[in-house]
């Protein structure tokens, strides 16, 4: 049930959401539905839809169709770990998940969720994914943290191709990318992976220019693109990219 789809502008939506404000942020709740039903979630780590099981509901269902048992999944922009947990369940004991997250707040909750749920097939990489190794500054509270020269947090950056070259991570079958405008940097730093391994990509873009550049880059590597929300590829900021064999 997609509880999150009920608008907070109508009476029903307001009534349903009213009690949620009284739940202390540190409360650990069981996730109520979906593949993660029964897993533990810290209320204050993200939207209430996470523990209600309705967070990005349609995208969740698509993710479940795309990620298969035994796969290697990269979660770029793992935030507090909802998709990392979901990927962990989907890939099973024979699969591996690599959760990339640079923001200190998000890392705290991500690690706590893995600990609370006794997850052992997820590796946390404390870095922002870019086109090279180095450091950058982030601004924002974690919900919408993004690269900024005026940012208060200095974090490490990594390039996926270099991590593969150093044999620090295995080649992926699937990438989920949601990194607040740094999509082209991450894709550029993974050109070799995309050219050789052809992982399927669930991509969220931020900004018209980044969207256009990302689409052109992926198409140049032989990928086909499809919007996931019924819009055209040009209109949508959420896409599936799959290699057109």
N, C-alpha and C positions, 0 to 999 in steps of 0.2 A: 504493500500500500504506500503510495507516494504522498505522505502527510505533508511534506515540504511544498507540494504544489498548491496547497490551499493558501490563497493570497492573505497576507497580513493586513490588507486594506479593507477586507469585508468583516462583518460581525463574527462569523464562524471562525475565521482565522485569528481574530483578536482574542476570542474566548478560549480557543485551543492553546494559544501561546501565553496567555496571562499567567497561569501557574508556573511556567518555566522560569520566570524571573526570581522565584523564591528558592530555587535549588542552588545551594552553595557551589561556587566554581570548582572546589576541590573534591566534590562528590564523585565517587566512582560508580557508574551505572552499567548495567548489562545492556548490550546492544539488543534491540527488541525484535529485529526482523532481518531477513536476508541471509546471505552466506556467512555473515559475521554474528549471527544471532547467538547470544550468550557470552560473547567476548566482552571484556571489560573496557570501559572508556571513561576518561576524565572529562567531566562536563565542561569545565572552563577552557579546554584546549582548542575548541572550535565551535562550529554551529551545533545547535541542539539536534539538527537533522542527523548528525553523526551517530549519536547513541540511539536515536529513534529508528535508525536504519534507512532513512529516506534521503540522506545527503547525496546530491547529484544522482538522483534515482535512475534516470534513463541511462546516464553515463556508466553507472555501476553495472547495469544489466549488460551493456555493450562490453565493458571490461571483462565480465565473466564469460562472454562468448569468445573473446579473443585470446585470453590467457589460458593455456592448457597445462595439464599436469606434467611435471618434469621440466618445465621451461625455465629459462633465465630471464628475469625481468629487471630492468633498470627503472626506478621511480625517481625521476628528476623533478625536484621540488616536492619533497615528501611531506612537507608541513608537519603536522602532528601524527601522521602515519596511517590515515584511514586506508589509502590505497595500498600501502605497504602491508598492512594486516590482511587486506582482501587478497592481494597477490600471494601472500604466504599460504593462505588456505587453498588457493587455486592451484599453485604449483606443487603442493604437497611436499613430502619428505625428500623426494628426489630432485626437486627444483631449488632454485636460489633466487633471492631478491636482494637487490642493492639499492638502498634508500639514500639518495643524495639530498642533504639539507644543510644549509649554512647558518641559519638564524638561531641564536642561542635559546630563545624562548621555545621555538619549535622543536629543537633538538632535545630539550628537557622532556617535553611531552612525548615525543617519538620514542625515546628510550624507555620512558615509564610505561608506555603502552606495550612495548615489546616485553618488558619485564613482567608486567601484570598478567599478560597472556601467555607467558612462558614460550615465546616464539624463538626458535633457534635457526631458522633458515633465512633470516633477514640480516644483512650486514649494513650497518650505518656508516656512510662516508660523510664526514663533517666538512663539506666544501660546496661551493657553488660550481656548477658545471659551465665551462666556458670554452674558449678555443685554445687556451694555453694554461700552464701552471703559473701561479702568481698570487697576488692579493688584490682585493677590491674592498670598497666600502658599501654597506647596505644601510638603507633608511627604512623606517616603518616599524610597526609593532609586531611583526611576524605574520599577521594575517595577510598583509599586502607588502611584505618586504621586497625591496627592489634595489638594483644597483644605483648608487648616487655618489658623486664626489663629496657631497655634503653629509654623507651617512655617518652614523655614530658607531657602527660595528665594522671592524676590519676582519675580513674572512678570507680563507684560502680559496683559490680557484683550481680546478682540475680540468683536463681535456680527456675525453673518453678514449680517443685513439692512443694517447700516451699511456694511459692506465693499462690498456690492452697490450701495448708494446712492452711494457714493464712486467707483464704477466701478473698484474695485481688483481684483475677481474677477468672472468671468462666472457666470450662473445655472447651477446644477448639474442633472444628470440623476440623480445617485445620491449618497447620503450614507452613510458608515459611521461610526457613533458608538459609541465605547467610552472614556468619560472619567471613570470611577471616581466616580460619584455626582452629577456636574454636568449630567446629561442634560436636566433640565427647564430649567436656565438656558440651555443651548445652543438648545433647541427654542424657548423663548420669544423669544430673540434672532433667530430665523429664521422668525418667524410669517409675514411678508410673502412670503418665498421659498416656504414650504410652501403658502401660499394661492394663489400665482400660478404657480409652476413645477411643483409637485406631484412633486418628486423621490422616487424609491423610496428607502427608508431601511432599512439593516441596523443594528438598535439593540440594544445591550447595556445593561441597566439594573442599578443597584446599590442595593439596598434596596427593601423593600416599598412604602414611601410614594412614593418617586421613580418606581417602576414604575407604580403606580396613577395618579399625576398625569400621567405621560408618555402612558399609554394614553388617558386621558380627553382630554387635550389634542389628540392626533393624531386621535382619533375625531371631536372637535368640528370639525376642519378637513376632514372627509370621507374620512379614511384608514380602510382596513381593516387589521386586524392578524392576523398568523399566527405561531405559535411555530415555531421552526426545529428543535426537538429532540424532537418527538413529544408534548410536554406541551400542556396548555391554555395560552391566553394568560395567564391569571392565575397559573399555576404556573411558567411559564418566564421567565427573565431575558434571553432572546435572541429577538428578534422581527424579522419583516419587516413593514414598514409600506408599503402601496401605496395610491395614490389610487384611490378607488372611483368611476370615471367613470360 
